[in-house]
């Protein structure tokens, strides 16, 4: 990996590891709908001009149905439920649960006719990830009531379905245009409740800063870096970011918010990431095949 590739990789690992912390801070004063609206609107304001300048906006018109489905699965459902769940759940535990997305995605892709074969290795990976989730929710239950668990299940399913829509319905659509278009649709959808639920008084500086960083850096800038990283080190190696994000989320939650780091947290982390690796690793892929692999979808990031 080149020095530039290493810097891009490290930056993205941090940028996509901090949203859990920022969401936890933001929902102290903002409703989930308001937070999602502000984040998507800010991200759209930054990315739409880039997409228009590169001629990617018009190319989305033939794909509007698939783009709408992708927006619902990847943004509208996960971001609202994740924001609500984090009002009760720790940011570190949220990050670890979302780390199970690759496992669920591999299973769903196989069950819905994808090219991936559900062999013994994938089965072991799925089992490890499931055990990891049980360990997390069974031994670190703070805030993990039925409502919260149900919301996190929808978050994981949404993040898993999003890449499938891109791979099967939006493969020919420009990636930056898909991201920008989905942010516009989500912002428009959440504008009515988001604006109606704006707080009567100005939130504190920490909340304002969290929203700005979520929209401008964790959403807009992160995707620009992601595309640059793909060009620098290749699509397959770029997706390794997904295995580092949860560690960043846990570290920030423990260090900055004082969230507990228990043996169950460590065990769940190891089991889920190990399961994700086994469930998603291509079988017998050669280096040449890895270099020729298509670019990952805009949502192959496992980030909130």
KEKE-3310 file (N, C-alpha, C; in steps of 0.2 Angstrom, whole numbers, plus 5000, padded with zeros to 4 digits):
npx = (5004:5003:5010:5000:4989:4988:4986:4974:4966:4968:4962:4948:4945:4944:4935:4923:4921:4917:4904:4894:4897:4895:4881:4876:4879:4872:4858:4854:4849:4842:4828:4827:4822:4824:4838:4842:4837:4844:4857:4857:4853:4863:4874:4869:4869:4883:4887:4879:4882:4894:4891:4883:4892:4900:4892:4884:4871:4860:4861:4855:4841:4834:4835:4826:4817:4824:4833:4826:4821:4834:4837:4827:4831:4844:4846:4834:4827:4838:4845:4836:4831:4843:4847:4837:4838:4850:4848:4846:4855:4872:4885:4896:4891:4881:4889:4896:4885:4881:4892:4889:4883:4889:4888:4875:4871:4878:4871:4858:4860:4863:4851:4842:4845:4858:4875:4884:4889:4882:4892:4901:4911:4905:4894:4899:4904:4893:4887:4896:4895:4882:4882:4891:4883:4873:4881:4884:4872:4866:4875:4879:4868:4863:4851:4847:4833:4817:4812:4823:4831:4824:4824:4838:4839:4832:4840:4852:4847:4843:4855:4861:4852:4853:4866:4863:4853:4860:4869:4861:4852:4857:4869:4874:4873:4880:4892:4894:4883:4873:4874:4873:4860:4852:4854:4847:4834:4831:4833:4822:4811:4812:4811:4798:4794:4806:4809:4798:4800:4811:4821:4815:4824:4841:4852:4866:4884:4891:4882:4878:4890:4892:4882:4886:4898:4894:4886:4895:4908:4907:4898:4898:4912:4918:4913:4919:4933:4932:4930:4942:4951:4947:4952:4965:4970:4962:4946:4943:4952:4949:4937:4941:4940:4928:4931:4938:4931:4922:4930:4936:4924:4921:4932:4931:4919:4922:4933:4929:4916:4915:4909:4906:4919:4919:4922:4913:4910:4922:4923:4911:4915:4926:4920:4910:4917:4926:4917:4911:4922:4924:4912:4911:4922:4930:4930:4945:4950:4961:4975:4975:4962:4956:4961:4954:4941:4925:4920:4916:4899:4891:4887:4895:4901:4898:4895:4886)
npy = (4994:5011:5026:5037:5029:5023:5033:5038:5026:5025:5038:5036:5025:5030:5041:5034:5027:5036:5040:5034:5038:5052:5052:5048:5059:5069:5066:5069:5082:5083:5076:5060:5061:5074:5074:5065:5072:5084:5079:5072:5083:5092:5084:5082:5095:5097:5086:5085:5096:5092:5080:5085:5093:5083:5077:5067:5067:5068:5055:5047:5047:5036:5027:5029:5022:5011:5019:5025:5014:5010:5021:5020:5008:5009:5022:5029:5020:5013:5025:5032:5023:5019:5031:5033:5021:5023:5032:5025:5014:5011:5019:5012:4998:4999:5001:4989:4980:4984:4979:4967:4967:4963:4949:4946:4951:4943:4931:4934:4938:4925:4918:4925:4922:4926:4926:4921:4906:4897:4890:4879:4887:4899:4896:4894:4906:4914:4908:4911:4925:4926:4920:4930:4941:4937:4936:4949:4955:4948:4948:4961:4970:4983:4995:4987:4984:4976:4984:4992:4982:4977:4988:4989:4977:4980:4990:4983:4975:4984:4990:4979:4975:4986:4986:4975:4980:4990:4982:4974:4982:4995:4995:5000:5013:5029:5030:5041:5049:5041:5041:5055:5057:5049:5055:5067:5063:5057:5068:5076:5068:5067:5080:5086:5080:5082:5096:5101:5095:5102:5109:5120:5129:5134:5121:5114:5117:5105:5097:5104:5104:5090:5087:5094:5088:5075:5077:5084:5078:5064:5060:5067:5070:5058:5049:5054:5052:5038:5034:5039:5031:5018:5020:5021:5009:4999:4990:4979:4978:4990:4988:4983:4992:4991:4982:4988:4999:4996:4994:5007:5013:5007:5011:5025:5027:5021:5029:5043:5044:5037:5024:5007:4994:4978:4960:4953:4963:4962:4949:4948:4957:4951:4939:4943:4950:4941:4931:4939:4941:4927:4925:4933:4933:4930:4914:4906:4916:4924:4934:4942:4941:4948:4961:4963:4964:4971:4988:4991:4993:5009:5007:4998:4998:4998:5008:5020)
npz = (5000:4996:5003:5002:5000:5012:5021:5017:5020:5034:5038:5033:5041:5054:5051:5048:5059:5070:5069:5078:5090:5088:5085:5097:5105:5099:5099:5112:5112:5101:5091:5083:5070:5067:5068:5057:5046:5046:5045:5032:5024:5025:5020:5007:5002:5000:4992:4980:4971:4967:4961:4950:4943:4938:4929:4934:4939:4930:4925:4933:4932:4924:4934:4944:4952:4958:4965:4974:4982:4987:4994:5005:5011:5014:5020:5025:5034:5042:5048:5055:5065:5071:5077:5086:5094:5100:5109:5120:5120:5121:5112:5108:5109:5099:5088:5087:5085:5072:5065:5062:5049:5037:5038:5038:5026:5017:5019:5016:5002:4997:4999:4991:4978:4975:4968:4977:4986:4999:5008:5019:5026:5026:5033:5046:5048:5049:5060:5070:5071:5075:5088:5093:5094:5102:5114:5116:5118:5128:5139:5140:5143:5145:5141:5131:5127:5122:5112:5108:5103:5092:5084:5081:5074:5062:5058:5054:5045:5035:5031:5026:5015:5007:4999:4991:4983:4975:4969:4961:4954:4952:4947:4935:4937:4942:4955:4964:4961:4965:4979:4982:4976:4984:4997:4995:4993:5005:5014:5009:5012:5026:5030:5034:5047:5053:5053:5060:5072:5077:5090:5103:5108:5105:5102:5112:5110:5108:5102:5091:5084:5082:5073:5062:5059:5057:5045:5036:5036:5040:5031:5018:5015:5018:5008:4997:5000:5001:4987:4982:4989:4984:4971:4973:4980:4976:4975:4983:4994:4999:5006:5018:5027:5034:5044:5053:5058:5069:5080:5081:5085:5097:5105:5105:5111:5124:5128:5127:5131:5142:5142:5147:5145:5143:5147:5139:5129:5122:5118:5111:5100:5094:5090:5081:5071:5067:5062:5051:5043:5039:5033:5022:5015:4999:4991:4987:4980:4968:4968:4955:4952:4962:4960:4948:4952:4954:4958:4975:4981:4985:4998:5004:5017:5030:5039:5050)
capx = (5000:5007:5009:4994:4983:4988:4983:4967:4963:4967:4957:4942:4943:4942:4929:4917:4920:4915:4897:4891:4898:4892:4874:4874:4879:4867:4851:4853:4845:4838:4824:4830:4820:4828:4845:4842:4835:4850:4863:4856:4852:4870:4878:4867:4872:4890:4888:4875:4886:4900:4888:4881:4898:4903:4887:4881:4864:4855:4861:4851:4834:4832:4835:4824:4814:4829:4837:4821:4822:4840:4837:4823:4834:4851:4847:4828:4826:4843:4847:4831:4831:4849:4847:4832:4841:4856:4845:4846:4860:4879:4888:4901:4887:4878:4894:4897:4880:4881:4897:4886:4880:4892:4886:4868:4871:4880:4865:4852:4862:4863:4844:4838:4848:4864:4880:4888:4887:4882:4896:4903:4914:4900:4889:4903:4905:4886:4886:4900:4892:4876:4885:4894:4877:4870:4885:4884:4865:4865:4879:4880:4861:4861:4848:4845:4826:4814:4811:4829:4834:4820:4826:4844:4838:4830:4846:4856:4843:4843:4862:4862:4848:4855:4871:4860:4849:4865:4873:4857:4848:4860:4876:4876:4872:4887:4891:4893:4877:4868:4875:4870:4853:4849:4853:4842:4827:4830:4832:4815:4806:4812:4810:4792:4795:4813:4808:4793:4803:4817:4821:4813:4830:4847:4856:4873:4889:4893:4877:4879:4897:4891:4878:4890:4903:4890:4884:4900:4914:4906:4894:4900:4919:4919:4912:4925:4939:4931:4931:4949:4954:4946:4956:4972:4972:4958:4940:4942:4956:4946:4932:4943:4939:4923:4933:4941:4926:4919:4935:4936:4918:4921:4937:4929:4914:4925:4937:4926:4909:4915:4906:4910:4922:4918:4924:4907:4911:4928:4921:4907:4919:4930:4916:4907:4922:4928:4911:4910:4927:4923:4905:4911:4929:4929:4933:4950:4951:4968:4977:4973:4954:4955:4962:4949:4935:4921:4920:4910:4893:4892:4885:4899:4905:4896:4895:4880)
capy = (5000:5017:5031:5040:5024:5021:5039:5038:5021:5027:5043:5033:5021:5035:5045:5030:5024:5041:5042:5031:5043:5059:5051:5048:5066:5073:5064:5072:5088:5082:5070:5056:5063:5080:5073:5062:5077:5089:5076:5071:5089:5095:5080:5083:5101:5096:5081:5086:5100:5088:5075:5089:5095:5077:5074:5061:5068:5066:5048:5043:5047:5030:5022:5032:5017:5008:5024:5026:5008:5010:5026:5018:5003:5011:5028:5031:5015:5013:5031:5034:5018:5019:5037:5032:5016:5026:5036:5020:5010:5014:5020:5006:4992:5000:5000:4981:4976:4985:4976:4960:4968:4959:4942:4946:4953:4937:4926:4937:4937:4918:4916:4928:4920:4929:4921:4918:4900:4897:4884:4877:4892:4905:4894:4895:4913:4916:4905:4915:4931:4925:4919:4936:4946:4934:4937:4956:4957:4944:4950:4968:4971:4990:4998:4982:4981:4973:4990:4994:4976:4977:4994:4987:4972:4984:4994:4978:4972:4989:4990:4973:4975:4992:4984:4971:4984:4993:4977:4971:4987:5001:4993:5005:5020:5032:5029:5047:5051:5037:5044:5062:5057:5046:5060:5072:5060:5056:5074:5078:5064:5069:5087:5088:5079:5085:5103:5101:5093:5106:5111:5127:5133:5132:5115:5115:5117:5098:5094:5107:5101:5083:5087:5097:5083:5069:5078:5086:5074:5057:5058:5069:5070:5051:5046:5057:5048:5031:5034:5040:5025:5013:5021:5020:5002:4993:4990:4974:4980:4996:4986:4981:4997:4989:4978:4992:5004:4994:4995:5014:5015:5005:5015:5032:5026:5020:5034:5049:5044:5033:5018:5001:4989:4972:4954:4952:4967:4960:4942:4949:4960:4946:4934:4946:4952:4934:4929:4943:4939:4921:4925:4937:4932:4926:4908:4905:4922:4925:4942:4945:4942:4953:4967:4964:4964:4977:4992:4990:4998:5015:5006:4992:5002:4996:5014:5023)
capz = (5000:4995:5008:5001:5001:5020:5024:5015:5023:5041:5038:5033:5047:5059:5050:5048:5066:5074:5069:5083:5096:5087:5086:5104:5108:5095:5101:5118:5111:5094:5089:5078:5064:5065:5066:5051:5041:5046:5042:5025:5020:5024:5015:5000:4999:4998:4986:4974:4966:4964:4956:4944:4940:4935:4925:4936:4941:4925:4923:4938:4930:4922:4939:4950:4957:4962:4969:4980:4986:4990:5000:5010:5014:5016:5024:5028:5039:5047:5051:5060:5070:5074:5081:5092:5098:5103:5115:5126:5119:5121:5105:5107:5108:5093:5083:5087:5082:5065:5062:5059:5043:5031:5039:5036:5019:5014:5020:5012:4995:4995:5000:4986:4972:4973:4965:4983:4988:5006:5010:5026:5029:5027:5039:5052:5049:5052:5067:5075:5071:5079:5095:5096:5095:5109:5119:5117:5120:5134:5144:5141:5141:5147:5136:5126:5128:5116:5107:5105:5099:5086:5080:5078:5069:5056:5055:5051:5039:5030:5029:5022:5009:5002:4994:4986:4978:4971:4965:4956:4951:4951:4945:4930:4939:4944:4963:4968:4960:4969:4986:4982:4975:4990:5002:4993:4994:5012:5017:5007:5016:5033:5031:5038:5054:5056:5054:5065:5079:5079:5097:5104:5109:5101:5106:5115:5105:5106:5098:5084:5081:5081:5067:5057:5058:5054:5038:5031:5036:5040:5025:5012:5014:5018:5002:4992:5002:4999:4980:4981:4991:4979:4965:4975:4982:4974:4978:4988:4999:5002:5010:5024:5032:5038:5049:5058:5061:5075:5085:5083:5088:5104:5108:5106:5117:5131:5130:5127:5134:5148:5142:5149:5141:5147:5143:5134:5123:5119:5115:5105:5095:5091:5086:5075:5066:5064:5058:5045:5038:5036:5029:5016:5011:4993:4991:4982:4975:4966:4968:4949:4952:4967:4957:4943:4956:4953:4964:4979:4981:4990:5005:5007:5022:5037:5043:5051)
cpx = (5004:5005:5002:4988:4983:4985:4976:4963:4962:4962:4950:4940:4941:4935:4922:4917:4917:4908:4893:4891:4895:4884:4872:4874:4873:4860:4850:4848:4840:4834:4828:4828:4823:4835:4846:4841:4841:4856:4862:4856:4859:4874:4876:4869:4879:4891:4885:4879:4891:4897:4886:4887:4901:4898:4884:4874:4859:4855:4857:4843:4831:4831:4831:4820:4819:4833:4832:4821:4828:4840:4833:4827:4841:4851:4840:4827:4832:4845:4842:4831:4837:4849:4842:4835:4847:4854:4845:4852:4867:4881:4892:4897:4884:4883:4896:4892:4879:4886:4895:4883:4882:4889:4879:4867:4873:4874:4860:4854:4861:4855:4840:4841:4854:4869:4884:4885:4887:4885:4897:4906:4909:4895:4893:4903:4898:4885:4890:4897:4886:4878:4887:4888:4874:4874:4884:4877:4863:4869:4881:4873:4859:4858:4845:4838:4823:4814:4818:4832:4830:4822:4833:4844:4836:4836:4850:4853:4844:4850:4864:4858:4851:4860:4868:4856:4854:4868:4868:4853:4851:4867:4879:4876:4879:4886:4890:4886:4872:4868:4871:4862:4849:4848:4848:4835:4826:4829:4825:4810:4806:4811:4804:4793:4801:4812:4803:4795:4809:4816:4819:4819:4836:4851:4863:4878:4891:4888:4877:4885:4896:4887:4882:4895:4900:4889:4890:4906:4912:4901:4897:4908:4921:4919:4917:4931:4938:4932:4938:4953:4953:4951:4963:4974:4967:4951:4939:4946:4953:4940:4934:4942:4933:4925:4936:4936:4924:4924:4936:4930:4918:4926:4935:4923:4917:4929:4934:4919:4909:4911:4910:4913:4923:4921:4919:4908:4917:4926:4916:4910:4923:4926:4913:4911:4925:4923:4910:4916:4926:4917:4906:4917:4928:4933:4938:4951:4958:4969:4974:4965:4953:4956:4957:4942:4931:4921:4915:4905:4894:4890:4889:4904:4904:4897:4888:4879)
cpy = (5006:5021:5034:5035:5023:5027:5039:5032:5023:5033:5040:5028:5025:5038:5040:5026:5029:5042:5040:5036:5050:5058:5051:5054:5070:5072:5066:5078:5087:5076:5066:5059:5070:5079:5070:5068:5082:5086:5075:5078:5092:5091:5081:5090:5101:5092:5082:5091:5096:5083:5079:5091:5089:5074:5068:5061:5066:5058:5044:5043:5040:5025:5024:5027:5014:5012:5025:5020:5008:5015:5024:5013:5005:5017:5029:5027:5015:5019:5033:5029:5018:5025:5036:5026:5019:5031:5031:5016:5014:5014:5014:5000:4993:4998:4992:4978:4977:4981:4969:4961:4964:4951:4941:4947:4946:4931:4928:4936:4930:4916:4919:4927:4923:4924:4918:4911:4899:4890:4883:4883:4898:4903:4895:4902:4916:4914:4909:4922:4931:4925:4926:4941:4943:4936:4945:4958:4954:4946:4957:4971:4979:4993:4994:4979:4979:4978:4991:4988:4976:4982:4992:4982:4975:4988:4989:4976:4977:4990:4984:4973:4981:4990:4980:4975:4987:4988:4974:4976:4993:5000:4998:5012:5023:5032:5036:5050:5048:5040:5050:5061:5054:5051:5065:5069:5059:5063:5077:5074:5065:5076:5089:5087:5082:5092:5105:5100:5097:5109:5119:5132:5130:5126:5118:5115:5110:5095:5097:5104:5094:5083:5089:5091:5077:5071:5080:5081:5067:5055:5060:5068:5062:5048:5048:5053:5041:5030:5034:5034:5019:5014:5020:5013:4997:4993:4984:4976:4986:4994:4984:4986:4995:4985:4982:4997:5002:4995:5002:5016:5013:5009:5022:5032:5026:5026:5041:5050:5040:5027:5012:4997:4983:4966:4952:4956:4964:4953:4943:4952:4955:4941:4937:4947:4946:4931:4933:4942:4932:4921:4928:4936:4928:4920:4907:4910:4923:4932:4945:4946:4947:4960:4969:4965:4971:4981:4991:4995:5004:5013:5000:4995:5000:5002:5017:5029)
cpz = (5000:5002:5008:5002:5009:5023:5023:5019:5031:5042:5038:5038:5053:5058:5050:5055:5071:5074:5075:5089:5095:5087:5093:5107:5105:5098:5108:5118:5105:5094:5084:5071:5062:5064:5059:5045:5041:5043:5035:5021:5019:5019:5008:4997:4997:4992:4980:4969:4963:4959:4950:4940:4936:4930:4927:4939:4936:4923:4928:4936:4928:4928:4945:4955:4961:4967:4975:4985:4990:4996:5006:5014:5017:5021:5028:5034:5044:5051:5057:5066:5074:5079:5087:5096:5102:5109:5122:5126:5119:5114:5103:5105:5101:5087:5082:5084:5075:5062:5060:5052:5037:5032:5036:5029:5015:5014:5015:5004:4993:4995:4994:4979:4970:4971:4971:4985:4996:5008:5017:5030:5030:5033:5045:5053:5052:5059:5072:5076:5076:5086:5097:5097:5102:5115:5121:5121:5127:5140:5145:5139:5143:5141:5131:5127:5122:5110:5104:5101:5092:5081:5077:5073:5062:5053:5052:5045:5033:5027:5024:5015:5004:4997:4989:4981:4973:4966:4959:4952:4949:4949:4940:4931:4942:4952:4966:4967:4964:4976:4986:4981:4981:4996:5001:4995:5001:5016:5015:5011:5023:5035:5035:5045:5057:5057:5060:5072:5081:5086:5098:5105:5106:5105:5108:5109:5103:5102:5091:5080:5079:5074:5061:5054:5054:5046:5033:5031:5036:5035:5019:5010:5014:5012:4997:4994:5000:4992:4978:4983:4987:4973:4967:4977:4980:4978:4984:4994:5003:5007:5017:5030:5037:5044:5055:5061:5067:5081:5086:5087:5096:5108:5110:5112:5124:5133:5131:5131:5141:5148:5144:5144:5145:5143:5138:5128:5119:5115:5110:5099:5091:5087:5080:5070:5063:5059:5051:5040:5035:5031:5022:5012:5005:4993:4986:4978:4974:4967:4961:4949:4957:4964:4951:4946:4954:4959:4968:4979:4986:4997:5008:5012:5029:5042:5044:5047)
residu = (UNK:UNK:UNK:UNK:UNK:UNK:UNK:UNK:UNK:UNK:UNK:UNK:UNK:UNK:UNK:UNK:UNK:UNK:UNK:UNK:UNK:UNK:UNK:UNK:UNK:UNK:UNK:UNK:UNK:UNK:UNK:UNK:UNK:UNK:UNK:UNK:UNK:UNK:UNK:UNK:UNK:UNK:UNK:UNK:UNK:UNK:UNK:UNK:UNK:UNK:UNK:UNK:UNK:UNK:UNK:UNK:UNK:UNK:UNK:UNK:UNK:UNK:UNK:UNK:UNK:UNK:UNK:UNK:UNK:UNK:UNK:UNK:UNK:UNK:UNK:UNK:UNK:UNK:UNK:UNK:UNK:UNK:UNK:UNK:UNK:UNK:UNK:UNK:UNK:UNK:UNK:UNK:UNK:UNK:UNK:UNK:UNK:UNK:UNK:UNK:UNK:UNK:UNK:UNK:UNK:UNK:UNK:UNK:UNK:UNK:UNK:UNK:UNK:UNK:UNK:UNK:UNK:UNK:UNK:UNK:UNK:UNK:UNK:UNK:UNK:UNK:UNK:UNK:UNK:UNK:UNK:UNK:UNK:UNK:UNK:UNK:UNK:UNK:UNK:UNK:UNK:UNK:UNK:UNK:UNK:UNK:UNK:UNK:UNK:UNK:UNK:UNK:UNK:UNK:UNK:UNK:UNK:UNK:UNK:UNK:UNK:UNK:UNK:UNK:UNK:UNK:UNK:UNK:UNK:UNK:UNK:UNK:UNK:UNK:UNK:UNK:UNK:UNK:UNK:UNK:UNK:UNK:UNK:UNK:UNK:UNK:UNK:UNK:UNK:UNK:UNK:UNK:UNK:UNK:UNK:UNK:UNK:UNK:UNK:UNK:UNK:UNK:UNK:UNK:UNK:UNK:UNK:UNK:UNK:UNK:UNK:UNK:UNK:UNK:UNK:UNK:UNK:UNK:UNK:UNK:UNK:UNK:UNK:UNK:UNK:UNK:UNK:UNK:UNK:UNK:UNK:UNK:UNK:UNK:UNK:UNK:UNK:UNK:UNK:UNK:UNK:UNK:UNK:UNK:UNK:UNK:UNK:UNK:UNK:UNK:UNK:UNK:UNK:UNK:UNK:UNK:UNK:UNK:UNK:UNK:UNK:UNK:UNK:UNK:UNK:UNK:UNK:UNK:UNK:UNK:UNK:UNK:UNK:UNK:UNK:UNK:UNK:UNK:UNK:UNK:UNK:UNK:UNK:UNK:UNK:UNK:UNK:UNK:UNK:UNK:UNK:UNK:UNK:UNK:UNK:UNK:UNK:UNK:UNK:UNK:UNK:UNK:UNK:UNK)
# end
